[in-house]
């Protein structure tokens, strides 16, 4: 199959979303569990593990544009994206299993090699996977449905990664090993189902393939994309700050570290519940306006976190539910808007460079997370907060630093950043009516 249907049936949407579950389940343990596991349990030390993971992340960022550009130029009977997704999924599954179940006597070269290959496999799978989703339909609203199914599976994978290590027992090594085994089996099976039953996009084109320089020029001239990318980056930093500080906020401000797992699970579960809501809003008000509404909703609830203190777990639970609902819009609507801005190139008669666009999208997301950490941790160290998220209590914070420093970084600064993102994207020019005109132009040219 090499067609581009206007809509996909529900079962094809579900099958397309399947790989998102195991791909997402890989990432959370790499950020949360692996550093401490290798540094403390396996004895490699924080400095060594930190340097290795930083090196791997640098390689990860460099590989994004390379994989995006190459996947746009892949031709063959299986289309542009599927060969990359299959190869990346297999490599990711193997490396995740090795990383989560290391051999005895492991040393730093093992961690470096496996982590670099894991990031490479993940990029090989995820970038073409997201680009494939953008190409599966030309319909303005159905694109949001496609991304919602995929991001719903991503959230389910995140929930699996949160719950499984705790469900196995008290030993984090057993939890990681079990998750690695599940991913080794589930990721190839989910990928095989998706590439078998979901149509691919055309792998050939009558147009000349643009050079790297030409692709950069095409993307740079796409003003709606630049606006969307700026809003995505600002909102990414706004989301990255509370994500980075979540455990620290619960343990030091709320003085409730035992509730961390349950609150984190609640947050992501609420995001799943919010997906249908934001799809309905986007059909009524448009995608970019609905995204702005979600960001404003999150800001209103984040404001409440500025006034919390020790013991306010019940109030924070409500905030987790409310802001989790908004996360569903952050995940589903911007990638759908991304597919729309790429259509400007098609309407102008240019080659569709979806992989290159999504590579920049991915780089912006990674830079946003890095900036969130780079901003938060030095300020917290200056403020005198404990380096260990589980070492502090509300009283400890009050004695050593003003509680508002952590509260401002967790909630206040994200509110300002989301407000900036809303101001950037509010006047986004590609509405449903404008996209209908673009689709008419594309039909005449293709």
GUFILO-963764 format. One record per residue (C-alpha): x, y, z; residue in one letter. Coordinates in steps of 0.05 Angstrom, whole numbers, padded with zeros to 5 digits, always signed. Layout:
# residues N
XYZA;...
# end
This chain:
# residues 446
+00000+00000+00000X;+00026+00069-00017X;-00035+00113-00015X;-00051+00173+00028X;-00124+00164+00051X;-00162+00222+00079X;-00179+00182+00141X;-00157+00117+00174X;-00204+00069+00209X;-00201+00064+00284X;-00166-00003+00284X;-00112+00023+00237X;-00103+00084+00281X;-00095+00038+00341X;-00044-00005+00304X;-00006+00057+00282X;-00002+00080+00354X;+00024+00014+00381X;+00099+00026+00373X;+00092+00090+00412X;+00079+00050+00476X;+00145+00012+00480X;+00185+00070+00450X;+00160+00115+00506X;+00172+00062+00559X;+00246+00063+00540X;+00257+00136+00555X;+00232+00147+00626X;+00279+00095+00659X;+00339+00124+00620X;+00326+00192+00652X;+00301+00170+00721X;+00330+00102+00739X;+00393+00089+00697X;+00438+00145+00724X;+00431+00125+00797X;+00431+00050+00780X;+00497+00053+00744X;+00529+00106+00789X;+00510+00075+00856X;+00487+00003+00849X;+00539-00015+00796X;+00593+00030+00826X;+00613+00071+00766X;+00606+00138+00803X;+00565+00200+00788X;+00620+00237+00751X;+00634+00180+00703X;+00560+00165+00690X;+00544+00239+00682X;+00600+00248+00630X;+00578+00186+00591X;+00505+00205+00589X;+00522+00276+00569X;+00565+00250+00512X;+00509+00204+00489X;+00460+00262+00490X;+00506+00305+00448X;+00509+00249+00397X;+00434+00242+00401X;+00424+00315+00382X;+00474+00311+00325X;+00440+00249+00295X;+00371+00282+00290X;+00382+00322+00226X;+00422+00265+00195X;+00367+00214+00205X;+00313+00263+00184X;+00349+00281+00120X;+00365+00209+00101X;+00295+00183+00116X;+00267+00236+00067X;+00310+00205+00013X;+00297+00131+00024X;+00262+00097-00034X;+00236+00027-00043X;+00175-00017-00043X;+00162-00005+00031X;+00162+00071+00027X;+00207+00123+00060X;+00195+00111+00133X;+00182+00038+00147X;+00254+00011+00136X;+00281+00062+00185X;+00227+00048+00237X;+00239-00027+00234X;+00315-00021+00239X;+00310+00030+00294X;+00260-00010+00334X;+00302-00073+00332X;+00365-00035+00353X;+00328+00002+00408X;+00297-00062+00437X;+00365-00098+00438X;+00402-00039+00470X;+00347-00026+00521X;+00350-00098+00543X;+00426-00095+00551X;+00423-00027+00587X;+00370-00050+00636X;+00401-00120+00647X;+00476-00108+00646X;+00526-00164+00656X;+00565-00173+00720X;+00627-00130+00727X;+00603-00077+00678X;+00650-00019+00664X;+00642+00050+00632X;+00656+00028+00559X;+00595-00017+00562X;+00550+00040+00586X;+00577+00088+00533X;+00569+00039+00475X;+00500+00015+00494X;+00474+00085+00509X;+00500+00114+00443X;+00469+00056+00404X;+00404+00062+00443X;+00397+00135+00426X;+00414+00122+00354X;+00362+00067+00348X;+00310+00109+00383X;+00322+00167+00335X;+00321+00120+00275X;+00253+00095+00297X;+00218+00157+00327X;+00235+00211+00275X;+00210+00171+00215X;+00152+00145+00258X;+00128+00216+00273X;+00140+00238+00201X;+00100+00178+00176X;+00042+00200+00220X;+00044+00270+00189X;+00040+00239+00120X;-00015+00189+00133X;-00071+00239+00120X;-00081+00306+00086X;-00143+00322+00127X;-00135+00381+00175X;-00174+00350+00233X;-00158+00277+00221X;-00084+00293+00230X;-00100+00311+00303X;-00136+00244+00311X;-00074+00207+00285X;-00027+00243+00333X;-00076+00233+00391X;-00076+00158+00380X;+00000+00158+00377X;+00009+00202+00438X;-00043+00163+00476X;+00001+00101+00465X;+00062+00142+00486X;+00027+00161+00551X;+00008+00088+00562X;+00081+00069+00554X;+00101+00123+00603X;+00051+00095+00653X;+00080+00026+00643X;+00150+00052+00655X;+00127+00086+00719X;+00088+00028+00747X;+00127-00035+00727X;+00191-00023+00767X;+00150-00010+00830X;+00105-00070+00817X;+00162-00119+00812X;+00189-00106+00882X;+00236-00064+00923X;+00298-00080+00882X;+00305-00029+00825X;+00351-00077+00787X;+00295-00129+00783X;+00246-00076+00759X;+00293-00051+00704X;+00310-00122+00682X;+00236-00140+00676X;+00222-00077+00637X;+00280-00092+00590X;+00252-00161+00576X;+00182-00134+00562X;+00211-00083+00514X;+00254-00135+00478X;+00190-00173+00461X;+00138-00117+00455X;+00175-00066+00412X;+00189-00111+00352X;+00119-00141+00355X;+00085-00073+00358X;+00129-00047+00302X;+00115-00107+00258X;+00040-00098+00267X;+00044-00024+00249X;+00086-00032+00186X;+00044-00090+00163X;-00025-00061+00171X;-00017+00014+00164X;-00005+00044+00095X;+00060+00078+00078X;+00072+00140+00038X;+00102+00141-00031X;+00175+00123-00031X;+00190+00154-00099X;+00182+00224-00128X;+00187+00254-00197X;+00221+00315-00168X;+00295+00325-00158X;+00315+00314-00086X;+00339+00380-00056X;+00409+00385-00026X;+00420+00397+00048X;+00432+00471+00034X;+00367+00475-00006X;+00328+00440+00049X;+00354+00489+00101X;+00334+00547+00057X;+00264+00518+00045X;+00252+00509+00120X;+00281+00577+00137X;+00231+00611+00090X;+00172+00576+00122X;+00148+00631+00169X;+00089+00593+00200X;+00138+00536+00217X;+00186+00585+00250X;+00129+00613+00292X;+00105+00543+00311X;+00175+00521+00328X;+00185+00581+00374X;+00120+00567+00410X;+00138+00493+00416X;+00206+00510+00445X;+00179+00560+00496X;+00125+00511+00518X;+00177+00455+00519X;+00219+00494+00570X;+00155+00509+00609X;+00139+00435+00613X;+00211+00414+00624X;+00218+00455+00688X;+00162+00421+00729X;+00182+00354+00699X;+00254+00363+00722X;+00233+00389+00791X;+00174+00343+00804X;+00207+00297+00854X;+00243+00355+00888X;+00179+00395+00895X;+00141+00337+00926X;+00196+00318+00975X;+00219+00387+00997X;+00159+00433+00990X;+00103+00383+01004X;+00146+00339+01049X;+00113+00278+01019X;+00164+00236+00980X;+00124+00173+00990X;+00069+00200+00944X;+00116+00214+00885X;+00099+00151+00845X;+00024+00158+00854X;+00024+00232+00836X;+00067+00220+00775X;+00021+00164+00752X;-00040+00209+00763X;-00009+00264+00721X;+00003+00220+00660X;-00063+00183+00668X;-00099+00250+00666X;-00063+00267+00602X;-00093+00204+00570X;-00162+00224+00594X;-00153+00294+00565X;-00138+00273+00493X;-00211+00265+00470X;-00229+00331+00503X;-00177+00370+00464X;-00193+00336+00399X;-00265+00359+00408X;-00243+00430+00424X;-00197+00431+00363X;-00254+00414+00317X;-00295+00471+00345X;-00243+00525+00356X;-00184+00504+00313X;-00120+00470+00333X;-00076+00529+00351X;-00131+00564+00391X;-00146+00500+00429X;-00072+00492+00445X;-00072+00563+00472X;-00133+00546+00514X;-00097+00486+00543X;-00036+00527+00560X;-00079+00580+00594X;-00115+00525+00633X;-00048+00497+00656X;-00024+00567+00677X;-00086+00577+00720X;-00073+00513+00759X;+00003+00522+00763X;-00011+00588+00798X;-00040+00548+00856X;+00025+00510+00865X;+00060+00576+00884X;+00023+00576+00951X;+00031+00503+00972X;+00069+00479+01033X;+00082+00417+01074X;+00023+00370+01076X;-00015+00400+01017X;-00016+00334+00980X;-00091+00333+00967X;-00089+00402+00934X;-00028+00382+00893X;-00065+00319+00871X;-00119+00363+00841X;-00065+00406+00807X;-00034+00342+00778X;-00101+00322+00749X;-00115+00390+00719X;-00046+00402+00689X;-00044+00330+00665X;-00107+00343+00625X;-00071+00401+00591X;-00012+00357+00574X;-00058+00318+00527X;-00064+00380+00484X;+00011+00393+00486X;+00023+00323+00458X;-00032+00317+00406X;-00042+00386+00375X;+00028+00415+00360X;+00050+00355+00317X;-00014+00361+00278X;+00000+00435+00267X;+00069+00414+00244X;+00040+00371+00189X;-00001+00431+00165X;+00058+00479+00158X;+00095+00427+00116X;+00037+00431+00066X;+00060+00502+00049X;+00119+00471+00013X;+00075+00422-00024X;+00027+00478-00045X;+00088+00514-00074X;+00106+00452-00114X;+00166+00433-00072X;+00187+00365-00046X;+00158+00345+00022X;+00217+00343+00071X;+00177+00317+00130X;+00236+00282+00162X;+00279+00344+00162X;+00223+00385+00193X;+00211+00334+00248X;+00286+00330+00261X;+00287+00405+00278X;+00224+00393+00319X;+00259+00339+00358X;+00322+00380+00368X;+00281+00438+00395X;+00248+00391+00444X;+00314+00364+00469X;+00344+00434+00474X;+00283+00456+00514X;+00293+00400+00565X;+00367+00414+00569X;+00354+00488+00581X;+00303+00471+00636X;+00356+00431+00673X;+00410+00483+00659X;+00367+00538+00688X;+00337+00502+00748X;+00395+00465+00779X;+00446+00523+00784X;+00393+00568+00813X;+00373+00515+00864X;+00445+00504+00883X;+00454+00580+00892X;+00391+00581+00935X;+00419+00527+00981X;+00369+00471+00966X;+00392+00399+00978X;+00423+00363+00920X;+00387+00299+00937X;+00313+00303+00920X;+00296+00258+00978X;+00341+00292+01029X;+00300+00353+01045X;+00236+00369+01081X;+00193+00431+01082X;+00227+00455+01146X;+00295+00444+01116X;+00277+00486+01056X;+00251+00542+01100X;+00317+00544+01139X;+00365+00541+01080X;+00330+00577+01023X;+00266+00615+01009X;+00211+00565+00989X;+00189+00612+00934X;+00253+00598+00894X;+00233+00526+00882X;+00159+00545+00874X;+00177+00599+00824X;+00219+00551+00782X;+00167+00496+00786X;+00105+00539+00771X;+00119+00614+00765X;+00170+00612+00708X;+00130+00560+00669X;+00070+00607+00672X;+00111+00663+00641X;+00139+00617+00587X;+00071+00589+00569X;+00044+00660+00564X;+00100+00677+00516X;+00084+00614+00475X;+00011+00634+00472X;+00028+00703+00446X;+00071+00673+00392X;+00021+00621+00366X;-00045+00657+00376X;-00042+00689+00307X;-00021+00625+00271X;-00044+00634+00199X;-00062+00563+00179X;-00133+00553+00202X;-00181+00499+00176X;-00205+00546+00121X;-00134+00565+00100X;-00113+00492+00100X;-00172+00474+00055X;-00145+00525+00004X;-00075+00495+00011X;-00104+00426-00002X;-00137+00451-00066X;-00070+00479-00090X;-00035+00414-00073X;-00087+00373-00111X;-00077+00417-00173X;-00001+00409-00169X;+00004+00335-00151X;
# end
